[in-house]
Amino acid sequence: MDTSINTTAPTVTGIQPTDNWKPRFFTIWTGQALSLIGSALTQFVLLWWITDTVGTPSALAIAGMMALLPQALLGPLGGTLADRLPRRIIMIAADAITALCMVVLIVLFATGTIQLWHAYALMFIRSSMQAFQQPAAAASTAMLVPQDFVPRVAGMNQALQGVMTIAGAPLGALALAFLPLQGALAIDVVTALLGITPLFFFAIPQLITPKEQQASLWSDLKTGVRYVTGNRGLLMLYGLLALVVLTVMPTFTMTPLLVKEHFGGGVNEVAFMEALAGIGIIAGGVLITVWGGFKRKVVTLLVSFAISCGAVALTALTPGNMLVLAAAWWFISGATFSTGNAPFVSMLQTLVPNQMQGRVLSLLNMVMGLAGPMGLAIAGPLGEAIGVRGVFIVGGVLSALVCVLAFLSKDLMRVEETKSPLPAAERVE
């Protein structure tokens, strides 16, 4: 079987990253960043409205499911379409639909006809649109910047996640202090338009297989799954990240309980811990942006994830009268999770053929999107059995150990050595 890649088959639309790439990339990235910050602000506003209006754990749990599961379940479809259709159009359409739904929600609030299910529906639609927007945006990165700048973009994105973690709640609260609720929600419409506008003026290069030579949508989706499962090193990386998210995500949710029960703190102490976690994520993203990580990205991510998981355990092992030390460990956990996750994404963007990246990256989002809720489902009963400290300690220690043992895997350590070829179904003879 011929395993070579026919490099003349796909066509490239747009201009190449070497042609004065900075104005185009940074304009698009800034617009998307503003849109994401607006979405984080709106998410807080809606959650606060649900808390203030209904105030039950089940209502907030449903809101969380509406915000997470559609993105996880629809991600593979979104990634498949991102490899078949113009990614710029997908990004515009996804943001535009979300903004339009937000306008409808604003009208419902302004007329006093809002109901709880309306908010749930908006969260569901937004999460669904992110399932299409995110893989399209992520797969576009490698075509917008030179290859040696891809790790730095991943660092910038990690720093942006930290900004959203820190700024979402305060900005939402500030907006509610000066604006009616519908006015606060209108900020998301404005930021969405700021995110869309640059896409009308800048082309995004893309490798596209001619339509007459494309397989069916279902075949493309299966090809993406086979691409990941057929590469042992890549498959192990996915499993490793799933384990880290499964372990770390529940601790973010249980931080208030740990602060209250073990450290005897209140809302201010919880805010202090969460703010430091966000600052840590920003610091890690900035570090990767400036430094770029070790020459071998797999070493950077394994070392970072091992430290992050270990710091989770050390946070709970800190004596109850030393909250500041616990917060320091929590900062380190957030920072090193960021320095581990950024090389992971940039590795995929450089190793995976661009016309496969939408599917491969969306499968990653699906894995992370499902690992978080699974971790919460496990952590609840486990916390009842061994206490919240036990969840932090057991999960952190076991995950750190797995990250260390991963250095023994030859497949994993060789994952960067060769660029995996396209599956036969993706080659055009």
C-alpha positions as CSV (number, residue, x, y, z in Angstrom):
1,M,0.0,0.0,0.0
2,D,1.3,3.4,-0.9
3,T,1.6,5.5,2.3
4,S,2.9,8.7,0.6
5,I,0.9,11.9,0.7
6,N,-0.1,13.4,-2.6
7,T,0.7,17.1,-1.8
8,T,-0.7,18.3,-5.1
9,A,-4.3,17.1,-4.4
10,P,-5.7,19.7,-2.0
11,T,-6.1,23.3,-3.1
12,V,-5.2,26.2,-0.9
13,T,-7.5,29.2,-0.6
14,G,-6.3,32.5,0.7
15,I,-2.7,33.7,1.1
16,Q,0.2,32.0,2.9
17,P,1.3,32.8,6.4
18,T,4.6,34.2,5.2
19,D,2.9,37.0,3.3
20,N,2.7,39.8,6.0
21,W,0.9,37.5,8.3
22,K,1.0,39.6,11.6
23,P,-1.7,42.2,10.8
24,R,-4.1,39.6,9.6
25,F,-3.5,37.1,12.5
26,F,-3.5,39.6,15.3
27,T,-6.6,41.4,14.0
28,I,-8.6,38.1,13.8
29,W,-7.2,36.8,17.1
30,T,-8.1,40.1,18.9
31,G,-11.6,40.0,17.6
32,Q,-12.1,36.4,18.7
33,A,-10.6,37.1,22.1
34,L,-13.1,40.0,22.7
35,S,-15.9,37.7,21.6
36,L,-14.8,35.0,24.1
37,I,-14.6,37.5,26.9
38,G,-18.0,38.8,26.1
39,S,-19.3,35.2,26.2
40,A,-17.7,34.6,29.6
41,L,-19.3,37.8,31.0
42,T,-22.7,36.7,29.6
43,Q,-22.3,33.2,31.1
44,F,-21.9,34.7,34.5
45,V,-24.9,37.0,34.1
46,L,-27.1,34.1,33.1
47,L,-25.9,31.9,35.9
48,W,-26.4,34.7,38.4
49,W,-30.0,35.2,37.1
50,I,-30.7,31.5,37.5
51,T,-29.2,31.5,41.0
52,D,-31.2,34.7,42.0
53,T,-34.4,33.5,40.4
54,V,-34.5,29.8,41.0
55,G,-31.6,29.2,43.5
56,T,-31.6,25.4,43.4
57,P,-28.6,23.1,42.7
58,S,-30.6,21.2,40.1
59,A,-31.2,24.4,38.1
60,L,-27.5,25.2,38.1
61,A,-26.6,21.6,37.3
62,I,-28.9,21.7,34.2
63,A,-27.3,25.0,33.2
64,G,-23.9,23.3,33.4
65,M,-25.0,20.4,31.3
66,M,-26.5,22.8,28.7
67,A,-23.2,24.6,28.5
68,L,-20.9,21.5,28.3
69,L,-22.5,18.5,26.7
70,P,-23.6,19.9,23.3
71,Q,-20.1,21.1,22.6
72,A,-18.7,17.7,23.5
73,L,-21.2,15.6,21.6
74,L,-21.4,17.8,18.5
75,G,-17.6,18.5,18.4
76,P,-16.7,15.7,16.0
77,L,-19.4,16.8,13.5
78,G,-18.1,20.4,13.8
79,G,-14.6,19.3,13.2
80,T,-15.6,17.2,10.2
81,L,-17.4,20.2,8.6
82,A,-14.4,22.4,9.4
83,D,-12.3,20.2,7.2
84,R,-14.8,20.2,4.3
85,L,-16.2,23.8,4.3
86,P,-14.5,27.2,4.4
87,R,-13.6,27.7,8.1
88,R,-14.0,31.5,7.9
89,I,-17.6,31.0,6.9
90,I,-18.2,28.5,9.7
91,M,-16.8,31.0,12.3
92,I,-18.9,33.9,11.0
93,A,-22.1,31.8,10.9
94,A,-21.5,30.3,14.4
95,D,-20.9,33.7,16.0
96,A,-23.8,35.3,14.1
97,I,-26.3,32.6,15.2
98,T,-25.2,33.0,18.8
99,A,-25.5,36.8,18.6
100,L,-29.0,36.5,17.0
101,C,-30.2,34.2,19.8
102,M,-28.8,36.6,22.4
103,V,-30.9,39.4,20.8
104,V,-34.0,37.3,21.2
105,L,-33.1,36.7,24.8
106,I,-32.6,40.4,25.4
107,V,-36.1,41.1,24.0
108,L,-37.5,38.5,26.3
109,F,-35.9,40.1,29.3
110,A,-36.9,43.6,28.2
111,T,-40.5,42.6,27.8
112,G,-40.7,40.6,31.0
113,T,-41.6,37.3,29.2
114,I,-38.4,35.5,30.0
115,Q,-38.6,31.9,31.3
116,L,-36.0,29.5,32.6
117,W,-36.1,27.3,29.6
118,H,-35.3,30.3,27.4
119,A,-31.9,30.7,29.2
120,Y,-31.3,26.9,28.9
121,A,-32.0,27.0,25.2
122,L,-29.6,29.9,24.7
123,M,-26.8,28.0,26.6
124,F,-27.6,24.9,24.5
125,I,-27.4,26.8,21.2
126,R,-24.2,28.7,22.3
127,S,-22.5,25.4,23.2
128,S,-23.6,23.8,19.9
129,M,-22.2,26.8,17.9
130,Q,-18.9,26.5,19.8
131,A,-18.7,22.9,18.7
132,F,-18.5,24.3,15.1
133,Q,-16.6,27.5,15.8
134,Q,-13.8,26.2,17.9
135,P,-12.4,23.5,15.6
136,A,-12.6,25.8,12.7
137,A,-10.7,28.5,14.5
138,A,-8.1,26.1,16.0
139,A,-7.4,24.4,12.6
140,S,-7.0,27.9,11.0
141,T,-4.1,28.8,13.3
142,A,-1.5,26.7,11.5
143,M,-2.5,28.4,8.2
144,L,-2.4,32.0,9.7
145,V,1.1,31.9,11.3
146,P,4.5,30.5,10.5
147,Q,5.0,27.0,12.0
148,D,7.6,28.2,14.5
149,F,5.0,30.6,16.0
150,V,2.3,28.0,16.5
151,P,3.5,27.1,20.1
152,R,3.4,30.8,21.0
153,V,-0.2,31.2,19.8
154,A,-1.1,28.2,22.0
155,G,0.4,30.1,24.9
156,M,-1.6,33.2,24.0
157,N,-4.7,31.1,24.0
158,Q,-3.9,29.7,27.4
159,A,-3.4,33.2,28.8
160,L,-6.7,34.2,27.3
161,Q,-8.4,31.3,29.1
162,G,-6.9,32.6,32.3
163,V,-8.2,36.1,31.6
164,M,-11.7,34.7,31.0
165,T,-11.4,32.7,34.3
166,I,-10.6,35.8,36.3
167,A,-12.5,38.5,34.4
168,G,-15.8,36.8,33.6
169,A,-17.4,37.1,37.0
170,P,-16.1,40.5,37.9
171,L,-17.0,42.0,34.5
172,G,-20.4,40.4,34.7
173,A,-21.0,41.8,38.2
174,L,-19.8,45.3,37.1
175,A,-22.1,45.2,34.1
176,L,-25.1,44.3,36.3
177,A,-24.1,47.1,38.7
178,F,-24.5,49.8,36.0
179,L,-26.9,48.2,33.4
180,P,-30.2,46.4,33.4
181,L,-29.8,42.6,32.8
182,Q,-30.7,43.0,29.2
183,G,-28.1,45.7,28.8
184,A,-25.4,43.5,30.3
185,L,-26.4,40.7,27.8
186,A,-26.1,43.2,25.0
187,I,-22.4,43.4,25.6
188,D,-22.1,39.9,24.2
189,V,-23.8,41.0,21.0
190,V,-21.3,43.8,20.6
191,T,-18.3,41.6,21.2
192,A,-19.6,39.0,18.8
193,L,-19.8,41.6,16.1
194,L,-16.2,42.6,16.9
195,G,-15.2,39.0,16.5
196,I,-17.0,38.6,13.2
197,T,-16.0,41.9,11.5
198,P,-12.3,41.0,10.8
199,L,-13.4,37.8,9.1
200,F,-15.1,39.8,6.4
201,F,-11.8,41.5,5.4
202,F,-9.1,38.8,5.9
203,A,-8.8,35.5,4.0
204,I,-8.0,32.3,6.0
205,P,-5.8,29.9,3.9
206,Q,-7.2,26.3,3.9
207,L,-6.4,23.0,2.3
208,I,-9.5,21.8,0.6
209,T,-10.1,18.6,-1.2
210,P,-12.2,19.2,-4.4
211,K,-15.9,18.5,-3.7
212,E,-16.2,15.8,-6.4
213,Q,-13.4,13.9,-4.6
214,Q,-14.8,14.2,-1.1
215,A,-16.2,11.2,0.8
216,S,-19.5,11.3,2.6
217,L,-19.7,13.3,5.9
218,W,-20.0,10.0,7.9
219,S,-16.9,8.6,6.1
220,D,-14.9,11.8,6.9
221,L,-15.9,11.5,10.6
222,K,-14.9,7.9,10.8
223,T,-11.6,8.8,9.0
224,G,-10.8,11.3,11.8
225,V,-11.5,8.7,14.5
226,R,-9.3,6.2,12.7
227,Y,-6.6,8.7,12.4
228,V,-6.4,9.3,16.1
229,T,-6.9,5.6,17.1
230,G,-4.4,4.5,14.5
231,N,-1.6,6.5,16.0
232,R,-0.6,4.9,19.3
233,G,1.3,7.8,20.6
234,L,-1.5,10.3,19.7
235,L,-4.1,8.0,21.3
236,M,-2.0,7.8,24.5
237,L,-1.8,11.6,24.6
238,Y,-5.6,11.8,24.3
239,G,-6.0,9.3,27.1
240,L,-3.5,11.2,29.3
241,L,-5.2,14.5,28.8
242,A,-8.6,12.9,29.6
243,L,-7.2,11.5,32.8
244,V,-5.8,14.9,33.8
245,V,-9.0,16.7,33.1
246,L,-11.0,14.0,34.8
247,T,-8.9,14.5,37.9
248,V,-8.4,18.2,38.0
249,M,-11.9,19.4,36.8
250,P,-13.7,18.1,39.9
251,T,-11.2,19.9,42.2
252,F,-12.1,23.2,40.6
253,T,-15.7,22.6,41.4
254,M,-14.9,21.4,45.0
255,T,-12.5,24.2,45.8
256,P,-15.2,26.1,47.8
257,L,-15.9,23.0,49.9
258,L,-12.2,22.4,50.6
259,V,-11.7,26.0,51.6
260,K,-14.7,26.0,53.9
261,E,-14.2,22.5,55.5
262,H,-10.5,22.3,55.8
263,F,-9.2,25.9,55.9
264,G,-12.3,27.4,57.6
265,G,-12.6,30.1,55.0
266,G,-15.5,31.9,53.5
267,V,-16.4,33.5,50.2
268,N,-13.5,35.9,50.2
269,E,-11.0,33.0,50.7
270,V,-12.7,31.1,47.9
271,A,-12.4,34.1,45.6
272,F,-8.8,34.4,46.5
273,M,-8.1,30.8,45.6
274,E,-10.0,31.0,42.3
275,A,-8.3,34.3,41.3
276,L,-4.9,32.8,41.9
277,A,-5.8,29.8,39.7
278,G,-6.8,32.2,36.9
279,I,-3.6,34.2,37.4
280,G,-1.6,30.9,37.2
281,I,-3.3,30.0,33.9
282,I,-2.4,33.4,32.5
283,A,1.2,33.1,33.8
284,G,1.6,29.7,32.2
285,G,0.2,30.9,28.9
286,V,2.6,34.0,28.9
287,L,5.5,31.7,29.8
288,I,4.8,29.5,26.8
289,T,4.2,32.5,24.6
290,V,7.7,33.9,25.5
291,W,9.7,30.7,26.0
292,G,7.9,28.2,23.8
293,G,8.7,25.2,26.0
294,F,11.3,22.5,25.7
295,K,12.5,21.6,22.2
296,R,10.4,18.4,22.5
297,K,6.8,19.4,23.3
298,V,5.9,16.0,24.7
299,V,8.5,16.6,27.5
300,T,7.0,20.0,28.3
301,L,3.5,18.6,28.6
302,L,4.4,15.5,30.7
303,V,6.5,17.5,33.1
304,S,3.9,20.2,33.4
305,F,0.9,17.9,33.9
306,A,2.9,15.9,36.5
307,I,3.6,19.0,38.5
308,S,0.0,20.3,38.1
309,C,-1.5,17.1,39.4
310,G,1.0,16.9,42.2
311,A,0.2,20.4,43.2
312,V,-3.5,19.5,43.4
313,A,-2.6,16.9,46.1
314,L,-0.3,19.3,47.9
315,T,-3.0,21.9,48.1
316,A,-5.2,19.5,50.1
317,L,-2.2,18.2,52.2
318,T,-1.4,21.8,53.4
319,P,-2.3,22.3,57.1
320,G,-5.6,24.0,57.7
321,N,-4.0,27.1,59.2
322,M,-1.8,27.7,56.1
323,L,-4.3,28.9,53.4
324,V,-1.7,31.1,51.7
325,L,0.6,28.1,51.1
326,A,-2.4,26.1,49.7
327,A,-3.2,29.1,47.4
328,A,0.4,29.0,46.2
329,W,0.1,25.3,45.3
330,W,-3.2,26.1,43.6
331,F,-1.5,28.9,41.6
332,I,1.3,26.4,40.5
333,S,-1.3,23.8,39.5
334,G,-3.1,26.3,37.3
335,A,0.2,27.6,35.7
336,T,1.6,24.2,35.0
337,F,-1.7,22.9,33.6
338,S,-1.5,25.8,31.2
339,T,2.1,25.1,30.2
340,G,1.1,21.5,29.6
341,N,-2.0,22.1,27.6
342,A,-0.6,24.7,25.2
343,P,2.2,22.4,23.8
344,F,-0.4,19.6,23.4
345,V,-2.6,21.8,21.2
346,S,0.4,23.2,19.2
347,M,1.8,19.7,18.7
348,L,-1.5,18.6,17.1
349,Q,-1.4,21.8,14.9
350,T,2.1,21.0,13.6
351,L,2.0,17.2,13.3
352,V,-1.5,16.6,12.0
353,P,-2.1,17.4,8.3
354,N,-4.1,20.6,8.1
355,Q,-7.1,19.1,6.2
356,M,-7.5,16.7,9.2
357,Q,-7.0,19.2,12.0
358,G,-10.7,20.1,12.3
359,R,-11.6,16.5,13.1
360,V,-8.6,15.7,15.3
361,L,-9.0,18.9,17.4
362,S,-12.8,18.5,17.7
363,L,-12.2,14.9,19.0
364,L,-9.9,16.4,21.6
365,N,-12.6,18.8,22.6
366,M,-15.0,15.9,22.9
367,V,-12.6,14.0,25.1
368,M,-12.1,16.9,27.4
369,G,-15.8,17.8,27.3
370,L,-16.8,14.3,28.4
371,A,-14.0,13.8,30.9
372,G,-15.0,16.8,33.0
373,P,-18.6,15.6,33.7
374,M,-17.4,12.0,34.2
375,G,-14.9,13.3,36.8
376,L,-17.6,15.1,38.6
377,A,-19.8,12.0,38.6
378,I,-17.0,10.0,40.2
379,A,-15.8,12.7,42.6
380,G,-19.3,13.2,44.2
381,P,-19.6,9.7,45.7
382,L,-15.9,9.4,46.3
383,G,-16.0,12.7,48.3
384,E,-18.8,11.3,50.4
385,A,-16.7,8.2,51.1
386,I,-13.3,9.7,51.8
387,G,-13.9,13.4,52.1
388,V,-13.1,16.3,49.8
389,R,-9.4,16.3,50.9
390,G,-9.3,12.7,49.8
391,V,-10.5,13.5,46.4
392,F,-7.8,16.1,45.9
393,I,-5.0,13.9,47.3
394,V,-5.9,10.5,45.7
395,G,-6.7,12.1,42.3
396,G,-3.7,14.3,42.3
397,V,-1.2,11.6,43.3
398,L,-2.5,9.0,40.9
399,S,-2.6,11.4,37.9
400,A,0.9,12.7,38.7
401,L,2.2,9.1,38.8
402,V,0.6,8.3,35.5
403,C,2.3,11.4,33.9
404,V,5.7,10.2,35.2
405,L,5.2,6.6,34.1
406,A,4.2,8.0,30.6
407,F,8.0,8.7,30.0
408,L,8.4,4.9,29.8
409,S,6.2,4.7,26.7
410,K,8.2,4.6,23.5
411,D,5.2,5.3,21.3
412,L,4.4,8.4,23.4
413,M,8.0,9.7,23.4
414,R,8.3,9.3,19.6
415,V,5.1,11.0,18.8
416,E,6.9,14.1,17.5
417,E,9.5,12.4,15.3
418,T,7.4,11.9,12.2
419,K,4.4,13.6,10.8
420,S,1.6,11.1,10.4
421,P,0.5,10.6,6.8
422,L,-3.1,11.2,5.7
423,P,-5.3,8.1,5.7
424,A,-5.8,6.5,2.3
425,A,-9.4,7.9,2.2
426,E,-8.0,11.4,2.4
427,R,-5.5,11.1,-0.5
428,V,-6.5,12.1,-4.0
429,E,-4.7,10.2,-6.7
